[in-house]
Amino acid sequence: MNKREKIYNVVICLLAIVSVTLALEDMWRGLSPAARVCDEIIYLVFVADYIIRFVVAKEKKQFFKSNVKEEFKNQIMH
């Protein structure tokens, strides 16, 4: 794994942690307007990430099959 991939993985992991934290906060107390905007931005980053990875994938069918469960879980969380 090169440095770029490591940075990508760390950023996506941190965004996922923040997203889960915001989801839990939303369930317990609700989100402030600023936190809701933050949550929506993170959601859009995940959507953009998926679309970009799909577009550049050489084997789109295989990419879709291997990522459909992951994306389904993301939709449930959001």
PDB file of N, CA, C and O in Angstrom:
ATOM      1  N   MET A   1       0.855  -1.170   0.000  1.00  0.00           N
ATOM      2  CA  MET A   1       0.000   0.000   0.000  1.00  0.00           C
ATOM      3  C   MET A   1       0.905   1.238   0.000  1.00  0.00           C
ATOM      4  O   MET A   1       1.807   1.364   0.829  1.00  0.00           O
ATOM      5  N   ASN A   2       0.647   2.146  -0.943  1.00  0.00           N
ATOM      6  CA  ASN A   2       1.482   3.342  -1.005  1.00  0.00           C
ATOM      7  C   ASN A   2       0.960   4.433  -0.065  1.00  0.00           C
ATOM      8  O   ASN A   2      -0.091   4.283   0.558  1.00  0.00           O
ATOM      9  N   LYS A   3       1.696   5.505   0.022  1.00  0.00           N
ATOM     10  CA  LYS A   3       1.364   6.583   0.962  1.00  0.00           C
ATOM     11  C   LYS A   3      -0.003   7.190   0.657  1.00  0.00           C
ATOM     12  O   LYS A   3      -0.760   7.508   1.575  1.00  0.00           O
ATOM     13  N   ARG A   4      -0.319   7.348  -0.612  1.00  0.00           N
ATOM     14  CA  ARG A   4      -1.605   7.922  -1.005  1.00  0.00           C
ATOM     15  C   ARG A   4      -2.768   7.049  -0.538  1.00  0.00           C
ATOM     16  O   ARG A   4      -3.765   7.559  -0.028  1.00  0.00           O
ATOM     17  N   GLU A   5      -2.642   5.741  -0.712  1.00  0.00           N
ATOM     18  CA  GLU A   5      -3.686   4.817  -0.270  1.00  0.00           C
ATOM     19  C   GLU A   5      -3.846   4.834   1.244  1.00  0.00           C
ATOM     20  O   GLU A   5      -4.963   4.751   1.756  1.00  0.00           O
ATOM     21  N   LYS A   6      -2.731   4.942   1.958  1.00  0.00           N
ATOM     22  CA  LYS A   6      -2.790   5.006   3.419  1.00  0.00           C
ATOM     23  C   LYS A   6      -3.531   6.248   3.869  1.00  0.00           C
ATOM     24  O   LYS A   6      -4.371   6.182   4.767  1.00  0.00           O
ATOM     25  N   ILE A   7      -3.226   7.381   3.252  1.00  0.00           N
ATOM     26  CA  ILE A   7      -3.906   8.630   3.605  1.00  0.00           C
ATOM     27  C   ILE A   7      -5.399   8.524   3.302  1.00  0.00           C
ATOM     28  O   ILE A   7      -6.231   8.935   4.110  1.00  0.00           O
ATOM     29  N   TYR A   8      -5.732   7.975   2.140  1.00  0.00           N
ATOM     30  CA  TYR A   8      -7.124   7.780   1.763  1.00  0.00           C
ATOM     31  C   TYR A   8      -7.852   6.926   2.805  1.00  0.00           C
ATOM     32  O   TYR A   8      -8.941   7.280   3.257  1.00  0.00           O
ATOM     33  N   ASN A   9      -7.246   5.809   3.177  1.00  0.00           N
ATOM     34  CA  ASN A   9      -7.870   4.901   4.147  1.00  0.00           C
ATOM     35  C   ASN A   9      -8.059   5.564   5.506  1.00  0.00           C
ATOM     36  O   ASN A   9      -9.091   5.376   6.150  1.00  0.00           O
ATOM     37  N   VAL A  10      -7.074   6.334   5.943  1.00  0.00           N
ATOM     38  CA  VAL A  10      -7.192   7.023   7.233  1.00  0.00           C
ATOM     39  C   VAL A  10      -8.312   8.057   7.185  1.00  0.00           C
ATOM     40  O   VAL A  10      -9.112   8.146   8.117  1.00  0.00           O
ATOM     41  N   VAL A  11      -8.376   8.835   6.112  1.00  0.00           N
ATOM     42  CA  VAL A  11      -9.413   9.866   5.987  1.00  0.00           C
ATOM     43  C   VAL A  11     -10.802   9.232   5.951  1.00  0.00           C
ATOM     44  O   VAL A  11     -11.708   9.692   6.645  1.00  0.00           O
ATOM     45  N   ILE A  12     -10.976   8.186   5.155  1.00  0.00           N
ATOM     46  CA  ILE A  12     -12.279   7.521   5.072  1.00  0.00           C
ATOM     47  C   ILE A  12     -12.658   6.906   6.420  1.00  0.00           C
ATOM     48  O   ILE A  12     -13.818   6.963   6.828  1.00  0.00           O
ATOM     49  N   CYS A  13     -11.692   6.327   7.100  1.00  0.00           N
ATOM     50  CA  CYS A  13     -11.946   5.739   8.422  1.00  0.00           C
ATOM     51  C   CYS A  13     -12.375   6.818   9.422  1.00  0.00           C
ATOM     52  O   CYS A  13     -13.328   6.624  10.176  1.00  0.00           O
ATOM     53  N   LEU A  14     -11.679   7.936   9.426  1.00  0.00           N
ATOM     54  CA  LEU A  14     -12.039   9.029  10.334  1.00  0.00           C
ATOM     55  C   LEU A  14     -13.425   9.582  10.015  1.00  0.00           C
ATOM     56  O   LEU A  14     -14.208   9.866  10.921  1.00  0.00           O
ATOM     57  N   LEU A  15     -13.724   9.731   8.735  1.00  0.00           N
ATOM     58  CA  LEU A  15     -15.062  10.197   8.352  1.00  0.00           C
ATOM     59  C   LEU A  15     -16.137   9.207   8.790  1.00  0.00           C
ATOM     60  O   LEU A  15     -17.218   9.609   9.222  1.00  0.00           O
ATOM     61  N   ALA A  16     -15.842   7.917   8.678  1.00  0.00           N
ATOM     62  CA  ALA A  16     -16.801   6.897   9.116  1.00  0.00           C
ATOM     63  C   ALA A  16     -17.043   6.975  10.621  1.00  0.00           C
ATOM     64  O   ALA A  16     -18.178   6.846  11.078  1.00  0.00           O
ATOM     65  N   ILE A  17     -15.989   7.183  11.380  1.00  0.00           N
ATOM     66  CA  ILE A  17     -16.120   7.298  12.838  1.00  0.00           C
ATOM     67  C   ILE A  17     -16.957   8.522  13.195  1.00  0.00           C
ATOM     68  O   ILE A  17     -17.841   8.451  14.049  1.00  0.00           O
ATOM     69  N   VAL A  18     -16.677   9.632  12.543  1.00  0.00           N
ATOM     70  CA  VAL A  18     -17.447  10.858  12.802  1.00  0.00           C
ATOM     71  C   VAL A  18     -18.906  10.638  12.395  1.00  0.00           C
ATOM     72  O   VAL A  18     -19.818  11.066  13.101  1.00  0.00           O
ATOM     73  N   SER A  19     -19.125   9.975  11.264  1.00  0.00           N
ATOM     74  CA  SER A  19     -20.477   9.724  10.792  1.00  0.00           C
ATOM     75  C   SER A  19     -21.275   8.863  11.775  1.00  0.00           C
ATOM     76  O   SER A  19     -22.438   9.153  12.053  1.00  0.00           O
ATOM     77  N   VAL A  20     -20.659   7.825  12.291  1.00  0.00           N
ATOM     78  CA  VAL A  20     -21.334   6.967  13.269  1.00  0.00           C
ATOM     79  C   VAL A  20     -21.621   7.756  14.552  1.00  0.00           C
ATOM     80  O   VAL A  20     -22.697   7.638  15.138  1.00  0.00           O
ATOM     81  N   THR A  21     -20.653   8.549  14.973  1.00  0.00           N
ATOM     82  CA  THR A  21     -20.843   9.380  16.165  1.00  0.00           C
ATOM     83  C   THR A  21     -22.019  10.336  15.972  1.00  0.00           C
ATOM     84  O   THR A  21     -22.847  10.494  16.869  1.00  0.00           O
ATOM     85  N   LEU A  22     -22.090  10.968  14.813  1.00  0.00           N
ATOM     86  CA  LEU A  22     -23.203  11.876  14.528  1.00  0.00           C
ATOM     87  C   LEU A  22     -24.530  11.123  14.466  1.00  0.00           C
ATOM     88  O   LEU A  22     -25.552  11.640  14.918  1.00  0.00           O
ATOM     89  N   ALA A  23     -24.527   9.912  13.915  1.00  0.00           N
ATOM     90  CA  ALA A  23     -25.754   9.115  13.852  1.00  0.00           C
ATOM     91  C   ALA A  23     -26.255   8.779  15.256  1.00  0.00           C
ATOM     92  O   ALA A  23     -27.452   8.865  15.533  1.00  0.00           O
ATOM     93  N   LEU A  24     -25.337   8.399  16.132  1.00  0.00           N
ATOM     94  CA  LEU A  24     -25.725   8.100  17.519  1.00  0.00           C
ATOM     95  C   LEU A  24     -26.228   9.352  18.231  1.00  0.00           C
ATOM     96  O   LEU A  24     -27.227   9.307  18.950  1.00  0.00           O
ATOM     97  N   GLU A  25     -25.546  10.447  18.030  1.00  0.00           N
ATOM     98  CA  GLU A  25     -25.969  11.718  18.624  1.00  0.00           C
ATOM     99  C   GLU A  25     -27.366  12.103  18.128  1.00  0.00           C
ATOM    100  O   GLU A  25     -28.202  12.580  18.895  1.00  0.00           O
ATOM    101  N   ASP A  26     -27.598  11.891  16.851  1.00  0.00           N
ATOM    102  CA  ASP A  26     -28.901  12.209  16.268  1.00  0.00           C
ATOM    103  C   ASP A  26     -30.002  11.364  16.890  1.00  0.00           C
ATOM    104  O   ASP A  26     -31.105  11.859  17.122  1.00  0.00           O
ATOM    105  N   MET A  27     -29.715  10.093  17.162  1.00  0.00           N
ATOM    106  CA  MET A  27     -30.716   9.211  17.774  1.00  0.00           C
ATOM    107  C   MET A  27     -31.008   9.614  19.219  1.00  0.00           C
ATOM    108  O   MET A  27     -32.152   9.553  19.670  1.00  0.00           O
ATOM    109  N   TRP A  28     -29.962  10.028  19.941  1.00  0.00           N
ATOM    110  CA  TRP A  28     -30.148  10.330  21.358  1.00  0.00           C
ATOM    111  C   TRP A  28     -30.701  11.727  21.611  1.00  0.00           C
ATOM    112  O   TRP A  28     -31.667  11.882  22.359  1.00  0.00           O
ATOM    113  N   ARG A  29     -30.107  12.732  21.005  1.00  0.00           N
ATOM    114  CA  ARG A  29     -30.503  14.103  21.317  1.00  0.00           C
ATOM    115  C   ARG A  29     -30.882  14.932  20.111  1.00  0.00           C
ATOM    116  O   ARG A  29     -31.405  16.037  20.257  1.00  0.00           O
ATOM    117  N   GLY A  30     -30.628  14.422  18.937  1.00  0.00           N
ATOM    118  CA  GLY A  30     -30.825  15.230  17.735  1.00  0.00           C
ATOM    119  C   GLY A  30     -29.555  16.010  17.439  1.00  0.00           C
ATOM    120  O   GLY A  30     -28.697  16.179  18.306  1.00  0.00           O
ATOM    121  N   LEU A  31     -29.448  16.473  16.226  1.00  0.00           N
ATOM    122  CA  LEU A  31     -28.246  17.198  15.820  1.00  0.00           C
ATOM    123  C   LEU A  31     -28.531  18.691  15.722  1.00  0.00           C
ATOM    124  O   LEU A  31     -29.626  19.116  15.355  1.00  0.00           O
ATOM    125  N   SER A  32     -27.530  19.456  16.056  1.00  0.00           N
ATOM    126  CA  SER A  32     -27.624  20.893  15.848  1.00  0.00           C
ATOM    127  C   SER A  32     -27.572  21.146  14.343  1.00  0.00           C
ATOM    128  O   SER A  32     -27.152  20.269  13.588  1.00  0.00           O
ATOM    129  N   PRO A  33     -27.989  22.324  13.898  1.00  0.00           N
ATOM    130  CA  PRO A  33     -27.913  22.609  12.459  1.00  0.00           C
ATOM    131  C   PRO A  33     -26.492  22.456  11.898  1.00  0.00           C
ATOM    132  O   PRO A  33     -26.323  21.947  10.789  1.00  0.00           O
ATOM    133  N   ALA A  34     -25.492  22.880  12.632  1.00  0.00           N
ATOM    134  CA  ALA A  34     -24.108  22.759  12.167  1.00  0.00           C
ATOM    135  C   ALA A  34     -23.695  21.288  12.055  1.00  0.00           C
ATOM    136  O   ALA A  34     -23.039  20.896  11.090  1.00  0.00           O
ATOM    137  N   ALA A  35     -24.079  20.483  13.039  1.00  0.00           N
ATOM    138  CA  ALA A  35     -23.749  19.054  13.008  1.00  0.00           C
ATOM    139  C   ALA A  35     -24.482  18.360  11.867  1.00  0.00           C
ATOM    140  O   ALA A  35     -23.942  17.450  11.238  1.00  0.00           O
ATOM    141  N   ARG A  36     -25.715  18.791  11.600  1.00  0.00           N
ATOM    142  CA  ARG A  36     -26.481  18.195  10.497  1.00  0.00           C
ATOM    143  C   ARG A  36     -25.804  18.503   9.161  1.00  0.00           C
ATOM    144  O   ARG A  36     -25.729  17.633   8.294  1.00  0.00           O
ATOM    145  N   VAL A  37     -25.317  19.719   8.989  1.00  0.00           N
ATOM    146  CA  VAL A  37     -24.596  20.082   7.763  1.00  0.00           C
ATOM    147  C   VAL A  37     -23.337  19.230   7.641  1.00  0.00           C
ATOM    148  O   VAL A  37     -23.023  18.730   6.561  1.00  0.00           O
ATOM    149  N   CYS A  38     -22.631  19.069   8.725  1.00  0.00           N
ATOM    150  CA  CYS A  38     -21.422  18.241   8.743  1.00  0.00           C
ATOM    151  C   CYS A  38     -21.764  16.809   8.329  1.00  0.00           C
ATOM    152  O   CYS A  38     -21.050  16.207   7.528  1.00  0.00           O
ATOM    153  N   ASP A  39     -22.838  16.274   8.863  1.00  0.00           N
ATOM    154  CA  ASP A  39     -23.278  14.919   8.538  1.00  0.00           C
ATOM    155  C   ASP A  39     -23.611  14.800   7.057  1.00  0.00           C
ATOM    156  O   ASP A  39     -23.245  13.812   6.420  1.00  0.00           O
ATOM    157  N   GLU A  40     -24.292  15.783   6.507  1.00  0.00           N
ATOM    158  CA  GLU A  40     -24.648  15.761   5.091  1.00  0.00           C
ATOM    159  C   GLU A  40     -23.405  15.848   4.200  1.00  0.00           C
ATOM    160  O   GLU A  40     -23.336  15.185   3.165  1.00  0.00           O
ATOM    161  N   ILE A  41     -22.435  16.656   4.599  1.00  0.00           N
ATOM    162  CA  ILE A  41     -21.189  16.765   3.830  1.00  0.00           C
ATOM    163  C   ILE A  41     -20.453  15.427   3.823  1.00  0.00           C
ATOM    164  O   ILE A  41     -19.953  14.994   2.786  1.00  0.00           O
ATOM    165  N   ILE A  42     -20.390  14.781   4.976  1.00  0.00           N
ATOM    166  CA  ILE A  42     -19.734  13.470   5.048  1.00  0.00           C
ATOM    167  C   ILE A  42     -20.464  12.468   4.165  1.00  0.00           C
ATOM    168  O   ILE A  42     -19.834  11.682   3.459  1.00  0.00           O
ATOM    169  N   TYR A  43     -21.780  12.495   4.205  1.00  0.00           N
ATOM    170  CA  TYR A  43     -22.576  11.602   3.361  1.00  0.00           C
ATOM    171  C   TYR A  43     -22.251  11.838   1.882  1.00  0.00           C
ATOM    172  O   TYR A  43     -22.063  10.884   1.128  1.00  0.00           O
ATOM    173  N   LEU A  44     -22.186  13.091   1.474  1.00  0.00           N
ATOM    174  CA  LEU A  44     -21.866  13.409   0.082  1.00  0.00           C
ATOM    175  C   LEU A  44     -20.454  12.965  -0.296  1.00  0.00           C
ATOM    176  O   LEU A  44     -20.216  12.551  -1.430  1.00  0.00           O
ATOM    177  N   VAL A  45     -19.524  13.050   0.643  1.00  0.00           N
ATOM    178  CA  VAL A  45     -18.159  12.569   0.394  1.00  0.00           C
ATOM    179  C   VAL A  45     -18.183  11.062   0.139  1.00  0.00           C
ATOM    180  O   VAL A  45     -17.512  10.578  -0.772  1.00  0.00           O
ATOM    181  N   PHE A  46     -18.952  10.320   0.937  1.00  0.00           N
ATOM    182  CA  PHE A  46     -19.055   8.873   0.736  1.00  0.00           C
ATOM    183  C   PHE A  46     -19.697   8.547  -0.616  1.00  0.00           C
ATOM    184  O   PHE A  46     -19.251   7.635  -1.313  1.00  0.00           O
ATOM    185  N   VAL A  47     -20.725   9.279  -0.977  1.00  0.00           N
ATOM    186  CA  VAL A  47     -21.386   9.055  -2.270  1.00  0.00           C
ATOM    187  C   VAL A  47     -20.416   9.354  -3.409  1.00  0.00           C
ATOM    188  O   VAL A  47     -20.296   8.569  -4.350  1.00  0.00           O
ATOM    189  N   ALA A  48     -19.729  10.483  -3.323  1.00  0.00           N
ATOM    190  CA  ALA A  48     -18.752  10.849  -4.356  1.00  0.00           C
ATOM    191  C   ALA A  48     -17.640   9.804  -4.444  1.00  0.00           C
ATOM    192  O   ALA A  48     -17.217   9.435  -5.539  1.00  0.00           O
ATOM    193  N   ASP A  49     -17.173   9.334  -3.302  1.00  0.00           N
ATOM    194  CA  ASP A  49     -16.133   8.308  -3.269  1.00  0.00           C
ATOM    195  C   ASP A  49     -16.587   7.061  -4.013  1.00  0.00           C
ATOM    196  O   ASP A  49     -15.841   6.507  -4.819  1.00  0.00           O
ATOM    197  N   TYR A  50     -17.801   6.623  -3.744  1.00  0.00           N
ATOM    198  CA  TYR A  50     -18.328   5.426  -4.402  1.00  0.00           C
ATOM    199  C   TYR A  50     -18.430   5.635  -5.911  1.00  0.00           C
ATOM    200  O   TYR A  50     -18.013   4.780  -6.692  1.00  0.00           O
ATOM    201  N   ILE A  51     -18.986   6.773  -6.313  1.00  0.00           N
ATOM    202  CA  ILE A  51     -19.167   7.049  -7.741  1.00  0.00           C
ATOM    203  C   ILE A  51     -17.819   7.104  -8.456  1.00  0.00           C
ATOM    204  O   ILE A  51     -17.665   6.527  -9.533  1.00  0.00           O
ATOM    205  N   ILE A  52     -16.858   7.785  -7.873  1.00  0.00           N
ATOM    206  CA  ILE A  52     -15.536   7.888  -8.493  1.00  0.00           C
ATOM    207  C   ILE A  52     -14.880   6.516  -8.607  1.00  0.00           C
ATOM    208  O   ILE A  52     -14.325   6.171  -9.651  1.00  0.00           O
ATOM    209  N   ARG A  53     -14.947   5.729  -7.520  1.00  0.00           N
ATOM    210  CA  ARG A  53     -14.346   4.392  -7.580  1.00  0.00           C
ATOM    211  C   ARG A  53     -15.042   3.515  -8.609  1.00  0.00           C
ATOM    212  O   ARG A  53     -14.397   2.697  -9.264  1.00  0.00           O
ATOM    213  N   PHE A  54     -16.364   3.680  -8.758  1.00  0.00           N
ATOM    214  CA  PHE A  54     -17.110   2.901  -9.753  1.00  0.00           C
ATOM    215  C   PHE A  54     -16.708   3.314 -11.169  1.00  0.00           C
ATOM    216  O   PHE A  54     -16.485   2.461 -12.028  1.00  0.00           O
ATOM    217  N   VAL A  55     -16.617   4.605 -11.405  1.00  0.00           N
ATOM    218  CA  VAL A  55     -16.274   5.102 -12.743  1.00  0.00           C
ATOM    219  C   VAL A  55     -14.885   4.634 -13.165  1.00  0.00           C
ATOM    220  O   VAL A  55     -14.691   4.262 -14.322  1.00  0.00           O
ATOM    221  N   VAL A  56     -13.926   4.647 -12.259  1.00  0.00           N
ATOM    222  CA  VAL A  56     -12.561   4.260 -12.636  1.00  0.00           C
ATOM    223  C   VAL A  56     -12.320   2.745 -12.576  1.00  0.00           C
ATOM    224  O   VAL A  56     -11.280   2.266 -13.028  1.00  0.00           O
ATOM    225  N   ALA A  57     -13.270   1.997 -12.025  1.00  0.00           N
ATOM    226  CA  ALA A  57     -13.107   0.540 -11.930  1.00  0.00           C
ATOM    227  C   ALA A  57     -13.102  -0.081 -13.321  1.00  0.00           C
ATOM    228  O   ALA A  57     -13.929   0.249 -14.171  1.00  0.00           O
ATOM    229  N   LYS A  58     -12.158  -0.984 -13.533  1.00  0.00           N
ATOM    230  CA  LYS A  58     -12.081  -1.675 -14.824  1.00  0.00           C
ATOM    231  C   LYS A  58     -13.185  -2.722 -14.940  1.00  0.00           C
ATOM    232  O   LYS A  58     -13.786  -2.890 -16.001  1.00  0.00           O
ATOM    233  N   GLU A  59     -13.439  -3.411 -13.857  1.00  0.00           N
ATOM    234  CA  GLU A  59     -14.477  -4.449 -13.811  1.00  0.00           C
ATOM    235  C   GLU A  59     -15.665  -3.913 -13.009  1.00  0.00           C
ATOM    236  O   GLU A  59     -15.784  -4.183 -11.814  1.00  0.00           O
ATOM    237  N   LYS A  60     -16.531  -3.161 -13.664  1.00  0.00           N
ATOM    238  CA  LYS A  60     -17.641  -2.501 -12.973  1.00  0.00           C
ATOM    239  C   LYS A  60     -18.612  -3.485 -12.320  1.00  0.00           C
ATOM    240  O   LYS A  60     -19.099  -3.245 -11.215  1.00  0.00           O
ATOM    241  N   LYS A  61     -18.886  -4.583 -13.003  1.00  0.00           N
ATOM    242  CA  LYS A  61     -19.799  -5.584 -12.436  1.00  0.00           C
ATOM    243  C   LYS A  61     -19.218  -6.165 -11.150  1.00  0.00           C
ATOM    244  O   LYS A  61     -19.926  -6.288 -10.150  1.00  0.00           O
ATOM    245  N   GLN A  62     -17.950  -6.518 -11.169  1.00  0.00           N
ATOM    246  CA  GLN A  62     -17.290  -7.062  -9.977  1.00  0.00           C
ATOM    247  C   GLN A  62     -17.218  -5.999  -8.875  1.00  0.00           C
ATOM    248  O   GLN A  62     -17.427  -6.304  -7.701  1.00  0.00           O
ATOM    249  N   PHE A  63     -16.926  -4.768  -9.252  1.00  0.00           N
ATOM    250  CA  PHE A  63     -16.878  -3.684  -8.270  1.00  0.00           C
ATOM    251  C   PHE A  63     -18.234  -3.547  -7.577  1.00  0.00           C
ATOM    252  O   PHE A  63     -18.316  -3.453  -6.352  1.00  0.00           O
ATOM    253  N   PHE A  64     -19.286  -3.538  -8.381  1.00  0.00           N
ATOM    254  CA  PHE A  64     -20.627  -3.395  -7.820  1.00  0.00           C
ATOM    255  C   PHE A  64     -20.948  -4.545  -6.876  1.00  0.00           C
ATOM    256  O   PHE A  64     -21.446  -4.326  -5.771  1.00  0.00           O
ATOM    257  N   LYS A  65     -20.667  -5.758  -7.304  1.00  0.00           N
ATOM    258  CA  LYS A  65     -20.946  -6.930  -6.466  1.00  0.00           C
ATOM    259  C   LYS A  65     -20.180  -6.869  -5.148  1.00  0.00           C
ATOM    260  O   LYS A  65     -20.729  -7.195  -4.095  1.00  0.00           O
ATOM    261  N   SER A  66     -18.933  -6.459  -5.200  1.00  0.00           N
ATOM    262  CA  SER A  66     -18.114  -6.464  -3.987  1.00  0.00           C
ATOM    263  C   SER A  66     -18.415  -5.284  -3.068  1.00  0.00           C
ATOM    264  O   SER A  66     -18.034  -5.302  -1.898  1.00  0.00           O
ATOM    265  N   ASN A  67     -19.090  -4.266  -3.581  1.00  0.00           N
ATOM    266  CA  ASN A  67     -19.363  -3.080  -2.771  1.00  0.00           C
ATOM    267  C   ASN A  67     -20.829  -2.875  -2.432  1.00  0.00           C
ATOM    268  O   ASN A  67     -21.151  -1.977  -1.653  1.00  0.00           O
ATOM    269  N   VAL A  68     -21.713  -3.662  -2.980  1.00  0.00           N
ATOM    270  CA  VAL A  68     -23.136  -3.435  -2.760  1.00  0.00           C
ATOM    271  C   VAL A  68     -23.519  -3.609  -1.287  1.00  0.00           C
ATOM    272  O   VAL A  68     -24.340  -2.848  -0.774  1.00  0.00           O
ATOM    273  N   LYS A  69     -22.945  -4.586  -0.611  1.00  0.00           N
ATOM    274  CA  LYS A  69     -23.242  -4.776   0.810  1.00  0.00           C
ATOM    275  C   LYS A  69     -22.753  -3.589   1.628  1.00  0.00           C
ATOM    276  O   LYS A  69     -23.453  -3.110   2.520  1.00  0.00           O
ATOM    277  N   GLU A  70     -21.560  -3.121   1.324  1.00  0.00           N
ATOM    278  CA  GLU A  70     -20.992  -1.970   2.025  1.00  0.00           C
ATOM    279  C   GLU A  70     -21.879  -0.732   1.840  1.00  0.00           C
ATOM    280  O   GLU A  70     -22.164  -0.024   2.805  1.00  0.00           O
ATOM    281  N   GLU A  71     -22.307  -0.478   0.625  1.00  0.00           N
ATOM    282  CA  GLU A  71     -23.133   0.692   0.348  1.00  0.00           C
ATOM    283  C   GLU A  71     -24.517   0.540   0.969  1.00  0.00           C
ATOM    284  O   GLU A  71     -25.096   1.529   1.418  1.00  0.00           O
ATOM    285  N   PHE A  72     -25.058  -0.668   1.005  1.00  0.00           N
ATOM    286  CA  PHE A  72     -26.338  -0.893   1.645  1.00  0.00           C
ATOM    287  C   PHE A  72     -26.255  -0.550   3.138  1.00  0.00           C
ATOM    288  O   PHE A  72     -27.164   0.068   3.692  1.00  0.00           O
ATOM    289  N   LYS A  73     -25.165  -0.955   3.774  1.00  0.00           N
ATOM    290  CA  LYS A  73     -24.988  -0.635   5.192  1.00  0.00           C
ATOM    291  C   LYS A  73     -24.887   0.874   5.390  1.00  0.00           C
ATOM    292  O   LYS A  73     -25.445   1.410   6.348  1.00  0.00           O
ATOM    293  N   ASN A  74     -24.187   1.557   4.501  1.00  0.00           N
ATOM    294  CA  ASN A  74     -24.075   3.016   4.603  1.00  0.00           C
ATOM    295  C   ASN A  74     -25.428   3.689   4.479  1.00  0.00           C
ATOM    296  O   ASN A  74     -25.705   4.666   5.176  1.00  0.00           O
ATOM    297  N   GLN A  75     -26.266   3.180   3.604  1.00  0.00           N
ATOM    298  CA  GLN A  75     -27.594   3.767   3.437  1.00  0.00           C
ATOM    299  C   GLN A  75     -28.448   3.567   4.684  1.00  0.00           C
ATOM    300  O   GLN A  75     -29.213   4.454   5.061  1.00  0.00           O
ATOM    301  N   ILE A  76     -28.323   2.426   5.315  1.00  0.00           N
ATOM    302  CA  ILE A  76     -29.081   2.162   6.535  1.00  0.00           C
ATOM    303  C   ILE A  76     -28.647   3.113   7.653  1.00  0.00           C
ATOM    304  O   ILE A  76     -29.475   3.646   8.393  1.00  0.00           O
ATOM    305  N   MET A  77     -27.333   3.313   7.756  1.00  0.00           N
ATOM    306  CA  MET A  77     -26.814   4.203   8.803  1.00  0.00           C
ATOM    307  C   MET A  77     -27.239   5.646   8.586  1.00  0.00           C
ATOM    308  O   MET A  77     -27.432   6.394   9.544  1.00  0.00           O
ATOM    309  N   HIS A  78     -27.383   6.029   7.345  1.00  0.00           N
ATOM    310  CA  HIS A  78     -27.728   7.430   7.077  1.00  0.00           C
ATOM    311  C   HIS A  78     -29.209   7.564   7.155  1.00  0.00           C
ATOM    312  O   HIS A  78     -29.740   8.658   6.965  1.00  0.00           O
TER     313      HIS A  78
END
